[in-house]
Amino acid sequence: MRFFVIILSLAVLGHSFAQIDSTAYYTNDTVIPQEEFPHCLGLNITPLVTSIVGNDSKDIKLSAIYKYNLGEKNLRVSINNVTQSNILPFNYFKIVNSTDTSYDARFFNNSYKTFDIRFGFEELKGYRFSRLHVGADVIIGYGEYNQSYFSRNYLKDSSNTYRLNGDIPTFDIGRTEGKYLDLGLDVSFGFDWFMSDHFLFTFQLTPQFNYFILTSSILEDPLEELPEPKNFPEFKIGLFDVYLVYKF
């Protein structure tokens, strides 16, 4: 919800800039000419922004986008590499065995990564200093999903605190891995903030629907804790992305 609030706030601010410059309007009957600099190259700088503000997130989206302006529309193509994970420190575990002085805990983790290419277009509603756009893309790519677990033993010490028992190695190890063909569609809602004739920032939220077709799998699950890899659909509200774009 906060992402929609951000986009709405930026849209209102952009509209206020448009009110300042009356030459920035186009009527519904106006044929918008091709822009003076029709080519755009953009890089997703969200990972840089999150690292600056100190967010220790292991979820990373690396992407680059090219756009070509046709007046009120942009044709676009992008490459995207997304890694999302739930790894150490674990927040998902269960106690599987206990005594008065020790217990065994089983830890679980999961991660996935996708690499895709997207082809699509976007409709522009523009002003001189800012503009909104709504777009759509066809997605084709590769996905890899991993899940695993292992167990560790903890002993109670003299202060009645349970600590990891270093004398017993990690045990009860299992994992599953699926590799997939990724097919999908997305819809994007964006806001462009012009810094100059050649540079702008794009703030964008991109909900997407994907269908993952299993191409190969590995299953090593002695305790039968994990699901077997198979085809599956997935809907994601999407990550909130910030692009630095160069026009030429």
C-alpha positions in Angstrom: 0.0 0.0 0.0 2.8 2.5 0.8 4.1 2.1 -2.7 0.8 3.3 -4.2 0.8 6.2 -1.8 4.3 7.1 -2.9 3.3 7.1 -6.6 0.1 9.0 -5.9 2.0 11.7 -4.0 4.6 12.1 -6.7 1.8 12.3 -9.3 0.1 15.1 -7.4 3.4 16.9 -7.1 4.1 16.5 -10.8 0.7 17.9 -11.6 1.4 20.9 -9.5 4.6 21.6 -11.5 2.5 21.3 -14.7 0.2 24.0 -13.4 3.2 26.3 -13.2 4.0 25.9 -16.9 0.9 26.3 -19.1 2.8 25.4 -22.2 3.3 21.8 -20.9 -0.3 20.6 -21.6 -1.5 18.5 -24.5 -5.2 18.2 -25.3 -6.9 14.9 -26.0 -6.9 15.7 -29.7 -3.3 16.7 -29.9 -1.0 14.4 -31.8 2.1 14.3 -29.6 5.3 14.5 -31.7 8.3 12.3 -31.2 10.6 13.6 -28.4 13.8 15.4 -29.3 15.8 12.7 -27.7 13.8 9.5 -28.4 16.2 6.9 -27.0 16.3 6.1 -23.3 18.7 3.9 -21.3 18.0 3.2 -17.7 19.6 1.4 -14.8 17.7 0.2 -11.6 19.5 2.0 -8.8 17.3 0.6 -6.0 20.0 -1.7 -4.6 22.3 1.3 -4.3 19.6 3.4 -2.6 18.8 0.6 -0.1 22.5 0.1 0.7 22.9 3.8 1.4 20.0 3.9 3.8 21.4 0.8 5.6 18.8 -1.8 4.6 20.5 -5.2 5.0 18.0 -6.9 2.6 19.2 -10.0 0.7 16.4 -9.4 -1.9 18.0 -7.8 -4.9 16.7 -6.8 -8.4 19.3 -5.8 -11.0 17.8 -4.5 -14.2 18.5 -2.4 -17.3 15.9 -0.9 -19.7 15.9 0.6 -23.2 13.0 2.7 -24.5 12.2 4.3 -27.8 9.7 7.1 -28.0 6.9 7.3 -30.5 5.2 10.4 -29.2 2.6 9.4 -26.6 4.0 5.9 -26.3 7.3 4.3 -25.6 8.4 0.9 -26.8 10.6 -0.8 -24.3 12.8 -3.9 -23.6 14.4 -4.8 -20.3 16.6 -7.4 -18.8 16.0 -8.3 -15.1 17.8 -10.5 -12.6 15.9 -11.0 -9.3 17.3 -12.8 -6.2 15.1 -13.3 -3.1 15.9 -15.4 -0.1 15.2 -16.4 3.5 18.6 -17.5 4.7 20.7 -16.9 7.9 19.8 -15.7 10.4 16.9 -18.1 10.3 13.5 -17.1 11.6 11.8 -20.3 10.7 12.6 -23.4 12.7 10.9 -26.1 14.8 12.0 -28.1 17.8 11.9 -31.8 16.8 13.3 -33.5 19.9 14.0 -32.3 23.5 15.2 -33.5 26.9 15.7 -31.7 30.2 19.1 -30.5 29.1 19.0 -30.3 25.3 16.9 -30.0 22.2 17.2 -30.5 18.5 16.1 -27.7 16.2 15.4 -28.1 12.5 16.0 -25.0 10.4 14.4 -24.2 7.0 15.4 -21.8 4.3 14.3 -21.0 0.8 15.5 -18.8 -2.0 14.8 -18.2 -5.7 16.3 -16.3 -8.5 15.0 -15.4 -12.0 16.5 -14.0 -15.1 14.2 -12.6 -17.8 13.8 -10.4 -20.8 10.7 -8.3 -21.2 9.2 -6.7 -24.3 6.4 -4.1 -24.1 5.2 -0.6 -24.3 4.0 2.3 -22.1 1.4 5.0 -22.5 2.6 8.5 -21.4 0.7 11.3 -19.8 3.4 14.0 -19.8 4.2 17.5 -18.6 7.4 19.4 -19.0 8.8 18.5 -15.5 7.1 15.2 -14.9 4.8 12.6 -16.3 2.9 9.4 -15.5 3.0 6.2 -17.5 1.2 2.9 -17.5 2.7 0.0 -19.4 2.7 -3.8 -20.0 5.3 -6.4 -21.0 5.5 -10.0 -22.1 8.0 -11.9 -19.9 10.2 -14.9 -20.9 13.1 -16.1 -18.8 14.6 -18.7 -16.5 13.8 -19.4 -12.8 15.5 -21.4 -10.1 13.8 -22.3 -6.8 15.6 -23.8 -3.8 14.5 -25.1 -0.4 16.5 -26.9 2.2 16.7 -27.8 5.9 19.1 -29.1 8.5 19.1 -29.8 12.3 21.3 -28.7 15.1 21.6 -29.7 18.8 21.5 -27.2 21.6 22.7 -27.8 25.2 21.7 -26.0 28.4 24.7 -24.4 30.1 25.3 -23.5 33.8 23.2 -20.3 33.4 20.2 -22.3 32.0 20.8 -20.8 28.6 20.7 -23.1 25.5 23.7 -22.8 23.3 24.8 -24.6 20.1 26.5 -27.9 20.8 29.7 -27.8 18.8 30.4 -31.5 19.5 27.5 -32.6 17.3 27.8 -31.6 13.6 24.8 -30.5 11.6 22.5 -33.4 10.8 19.3 -34.4 9.0 20.1 -32.4 5.9 17.7 -32.2 3.0 17.2 -30.0 -0.1 15.2 -29.6 -3.3 15.9 -27.6 -6.4 13.8 -26.8 -9.4 14.8 -25.1 -12.7 12.0 -23.6 -14.7 11.1 -21.8 -17.9 9.4 -18.6 -16.9 6.6 -17.2 -18.9 4.5 -14.2 -17.8 2.9 -10.8 -18.2 3.4 -7.6 -16.1 1.7 -4.2 -15.8 3.7 -1.2 -14.6 2.7 2.1 -12.9 5.4 4.7 -13.1 6.2 8.3 -12.5 9.1 10.2 -14.4 10.8 13.1 -12.7 12.9 15.1 -15.2 16.2 16.5 -13.9 17.3 17.9 -17.2 16.8 17.4 -20.9 18.9 14.2 -20.8 18.4 12.8 -17.3 15.4 11.7 -15.3 14.4 9.4 -12.4 11.7 6.8 -12.9 9.8 5.5 -9.9 7.9 2.3 -10.8 5.8 -0.5 -9.3 5.3 -3.6 -11.5 2.8 -6.3 -10.5 3.4 -9.4 -12.5 1.9 -12.9 -13.2 4.2 -15.7 -14.1 3.8 -19.4 -14.9 6.9 -21.6 -14.2 7.3 -24.7 -16.3 9.6 -27.3 -14.6 12.6 -28.3 -16.8 14.7 -30.2 -14.3 14.8 -30.9 -10.6 16.8 -32.4 -7.7 15.1 -33.9 -4.6 17.2 -35.0 -1.6 14.6 -35.2 1.2 15.2 -38.1 3.6 12.7 -36.7 6.2 10.0 -35.9 3.6 9.8 -32.3 4.7 9.8 -30.6 1.4 7.4 -30.4 -1.6 8.4 -32.0 -4.9 9.2 -29.5 -7.6 6.4 -29.0 -10.2 4.8 -26.5 -12.5 3.2 -23.6 -10.7 1.7 -20.1 -11.3 2.8 -17.1 -9.2 1.5 -13.5 -8.8 3.7 -10.9 -7.3 2.8 -7.3 -6.4 6.3 -6.5 -7.6 9.2 -4.6 -6.2 9.3 -0.8 -6.0 12.0 0.3 -8.4 14.0 3.5 -8.9 15.6 4.0 -12.3 18.2 6.5 -13.4 17.5 7.2 -17.1 19.6 8.8 -19.8 17.9 10.3 -22.9 19.8 10.7 -26.2 
